[in-house]
Amino acid sequence: MTTTTLRWGVLGATSYIATHLMPAIAQTPGCVLSAVASRPGRAAQAADAGGKFGATALPDYAALLADRDIDAVYIALPNTDHVDWTVRALEAGKHVLVEKPMALDEEGCARIEAAARAASRTVMEAFMYRFHPQQARATELLASGEIGELRVVRASFAFAIEAGSGNIRLEPKLGGGATWDVGCYAIDVPQLFFGQAPQQVSAHFHTRPGEAVETSATGTMDFGQGRSAVFDYSIDYGPRSWYELQGTHGTLTVSNAWAMSGEDGVLTVLTAQGTRTETVPAANHYQLQVAAFAEAVRTGGPTPVTLTDSRRAARVGAALTASAAAAGALAPTSDATVPR
Ligand SMILES: NC(=O)c1ccc[n+]([C@@H]2O[C@H](COP(=O)([O-])OP(=O)(O)OC[C@H]3O[C@@H](n4cnc5c(N)ncnc54)[C@H](OP(=O)(O)O)[C@@H]3O)[C@@H](O)[C@H]2O)c1
């Protein structure tokens, strides 16, 4: 092991981490998966998940943070645990890659930023889709001017979670709800391409009967100067993973924006000259994300997903929730017969 090897520890042994992030860390040159920790009483889960990568199983999260042989920590705990464990990891001198949403409000992001500064450590929110080569190609096509100046971003992300599945996304006490899950991506894309926070947002939420969190949402963002975003997201409907950039001369569609599982990316450009489609070969964006984070740690340079991005995402997520709560209901009329 060289001094530049980044030794990783993982908090929580979820199946998502075991199938996506652990292999991504293990496959990245200069990175090694050293330890995995589960909550007390679940050591077998940590041993099972980490064992195939040669990682040590630790009996609780604090033990992993106390391990001096760990340089970086990956956190994919329930959303309500992201801020506290990220701050604790930074205070223990670790670099941190934390799952989206980094925080459920701006204050959480500010706590993380202060802890990272005090510890001189790197922290980044894991927006994995940004590391897929199709994302770079979409950015390049927009910059080429082919679709003109960007005016509208449309985004839609959905997949269905069964009622009664015990999924953390349906649990309000764990930061559940569509907004903090698939919504994070629909919130990030318009801000990424416009390069700024919106001036106004609005949203309508729908809660599937029997659930205690919003399961679907539609909304808009206003970026000023005629630039806007329209989006929807759901943890109740059939799969959708799509965004579209409409400019003054044409439209660029990314038809598999987030749910890439070894599939090629497909980008379609529509202009007055016609339609053409480009294919971007499949790539492991989880692994590319780990590599980019490790590079930022090594160089001490900026992370590709910045703390400003994370603060904006948290602020807009909270504002959408407030907007949905404040949305005015129209008085019932005789033609309002559509069942809710
Ligand atoms: N970027 C992506 O593609 C992607 C995909 C999926 C999820 N995520 C993010 O990853 C995070 C976790 O999502 P997930 O789907 O992996 O969740 P999950 O399967 O339910 O796993 C959450 C893990 O957190 C630990 N945990 C700690 N306290 C818990 C509690 N009170 N209840 C349940 N689990 C608890 C458990 O690990 P131990 O028992 O081992 O301690 C559990 O395995 C979320 O923030 C989500 O947004 C991102």
The ligand as an SDF file (V2000), in Angstrom:
LIG
                    3D

 48 52  0  0  0  0  0  0  0  0999 V2000
  -27.1310    7.3380   -5.5830 N   0  0  0  0  0  0  0  0  0  0  0  0
  -27.8910    6.2740   -5.6980 C   0  0  0  0  0  0  0  0  0  0  0  0
  -27.9690    5.6450   -6.7550 O   0  0  0  0  0  0  0  0  0  0  0  0
  -28.6360    5.7790   -4.4890 C   0  0  0  0  0  0  0  0  0  0  0  0
  -29.3310    4.5790   -4.5660 C   0  0  0  0  0  0  0  0  0  0  0  0
  -29.9580    4.1060   -3.4130 C   0  0  0  0  0  0  0  0  0  0  0  0
  -29.8850    4.8440   -2.2400 C   0  0  0  0  0  0  0  0  0  0  0  0
  -29.2130    6.0110   -2.2000 N   0  0  0  0  0  0  0  0  0  0  0  0
  -29.1490    6.7830   -0.9410 C   0  0  0  0  0  0  0  0  0  0  0  0
  -28.5550    5.9690    0.0430 O   0  0  0  0  0  0  0  0  0  0  0  0
  -29.1800    6.1670    1.3000 C   0  0  0  0  0  0  0  0  0  0  0  0
  -29.6870    4.8290    1.8470 C   0  0  0  0  0  0  0  0  0  0  0  0
  -30.6420    4.2920    0.9560 O   0  0  0  0  0  0  0  0  0  0  0  0
  -30.7970    2.6920    0.7820 P   0  0  0  0  0  0  0  0  0  0  0  0
  -31.7600    2.4460   -0.2750 O   0  0  0  0  0  0  0  0  0  0  0  0
  -29.4430    2.0750    0.6550 O   0  0  0  0  0  0  0  0  0  0  0  0
  -31.4460    2.3440    2.1970 O   0  0  0  0  0  0  0  0  0  0  0  0
  -31.4890    0.9480    2.9630 P   0  0  0  0  0  0  0  0  0  0  0  0
  -31.2830   -0.1720    2.0110 O   0  0  0  0  0  0  0  0  0  0  0  0
  -32.7070    0.9470    3.8180 O   0  0  0  0  0  0  0  0  0  0  0  0
  -30.1920    1.0080    3.8500 O   0  0  0  0  0  0  0  0  0  0  0  0
  -30.0100    1.9420    4.8420 C   0  0  0  0  0  0  0  0  0  0  0  0
  -28.9240    1.3880    5.7620 C   0  0  0  0  0  0  0  0  0  0  0  0
  -28.7530    2.3220    6.7880 O   0  0  0  0  0  0  0  0  0  0  0  0
  -28.5110    1.6320    8.0210 C   0  0  0  0  0  0  0  0  0  0  0  0
  -29.4410    2.1750    9.0180 N   0  0  0  0  0  0  0  0  0  0  0  0
  -29.0920    2.9350   10.0770 C   0  0  0  0  0  0  0  0  0  0  0  0
  -30.1630    3.2970   10.7930 N   0  0  0  0  0  0  0  0  0  0  0  0
  -31.2420    2.7620   10.1780 C   0  0  0  0  0  0  0  0  0  0  0  0
  -32.6550    2.7790   10.4570 C   0  0  0  0  0  0  0  0  0  0  0  0
  -33.1560    3.4300   11.5290 N   0  0  0  0  0  0  0  0  0  0  0  0
  -33.4660    2.1050    9.6240 N   0  0  0  0  0  0  0  0  0  0  0  0
  -32.9840    1.4520    8.5490 C   0  0  0  0  0  0  0  0  0  0  0  0
  -31.6500    1.4190    8.2290 N   0  0  0  0  0  0  0  0  0  0  0  0
  -30.7740    2.0570    9.0490 C   0  0  0  0  0  0  0  0  0  0  0  0
  -28.6730    0.1400    7.7660 C   0  0  0  0  0  0  0  0  0  0  0  0
  -27.3780   -0.4380    7.7090 O   0  0  0  0  0  0  0  0  0  0  0  0
  -26.8260   -1.3930    8.8720 P   0  0  0  0  0  0  0  0  0  0  0  0
  -27.9660   -2.1900    9.3910 O   0  0  0  0  0  0  0  0  0  0  0  0
  -25.8050   -2.2340    8.1680 O   0  0  0  0  0  0  0  0  0  0  0  0
  -26.2270   -0.5060    9.9070 O   0  0  0  0  0  0  0  0  0  0  0  0
  -29.3350    0.0730    6.3890 C   0  0  0  0  0  0  0  0  0  0  0  0
  -28.8480   -1.0130    5.6550 O   0  0  0  0  0  0  0  0  0  0  0  0
  -30.2900    7.1800    1.0760 C   0  0  0  0  0  0  0  0  0  0  0  0
  -29.8180    8.4450    1.4790 O   0  0  0  0  0  0  0  0  0  0  0  0
  -30.5180    7.1730   -0.4150 C   0  0  0  0  0  0  0  0  0  0  0  0
  -30.8980    8.4500   -0.8930 O   0  0  0  0  0  0  0  0  0  0  0  0
  -28.5840    6.4900   -3.3090 C   0  0  0  0  0  0  0  0  0  0  0  0
  1  2  1  0
  2  3  2  0
  2  4  1  0
  4  5  1  0
  4 48  2  0
  5  6  2  0
  6  7  1  0
  7  8  2  0
  8  9  1  0
  8 48  1  0
  9 10  1  0
  9 46  1  0
 10 11  1  0
 11 12  1  0
 11 44  1  0
 12 13  1  0
 13 14  1  0
 14 15  2  0
 14 16  1  0
 14 17  1  0
 17 18  1  0
 18 19  2  0
 18 20  1  0
 18 21  1  0
 21 22  1  0
 22 23  1  0
 23 24  1  0
 23 42  1  0
 24 25  1  0
 25 26  1  0
 25 36  1  0
 26 27  1  0
 26 35  1  0
 27 28  2  0
 28 29  1  0
 29 30  1  0
 29 35  2  0
 30 31  1  0
 30 32  2  0
 32 33  1  0
 33 34  2  0
 34 35  1  0
 36 37  1  0
 36 42  1  0
 37 38  1  0
 38 39  2  0
 38 40  1  0
 38 41  1  0
 42 43  1  0
 44 45  1  0
 44 46  1  0
 46 47  1  0
M  CHG  2   8   1  16  -1
M  END
$$$$
